[in-house]
Amino acid sequence: MVLARRGGEEGESYEKTLLREVKEEYNLDLQLSQCNYLMDYNDRDDPLCVYVCKINPDQEPELREGLDMKWMTIDEIEKIKLGFHQEGIIPVLKTVVS
């Protein structure tokens, strides 16, 4: 799951922000066709788009920002407090990945 802010770079679309940020933060080369729009999400007047992306099996994410990263099930994600309001995103995510 990836959150993208419009205009991460001047005038950049959500889609371009998504692909650039995934490359910068995880060293993953994605095509937009690997990503599905999930929903809009507004956090403190900061509009975001939420996407779910499939990673090529020959690519392994490399954490370049943040403190930690790991693969988790939705049930595991529900048990922790994320940095955004997961109660609005997790139910929609469940409809896509289940």
Sequence and secondary structure as in RCSB ss.txt:
>XXXX:A:sequence
MVLARRGGEEGESYEKTLLREVKEEYNLDLQLSQCNYLMDYNDRDDPLCVYVCKINPDQEPELREGLDMKWMTID
EIEKIKLGFHQEGIIPVLKTVVS
>XXXX:A:secstr
 EEEETTSSTT  HHHHHHHHHHHHH     GGGEEEEEEEEETTEEEEEEEE   TT      SSS      HH
HHHTS  SS HHHHHHHHHHHH 
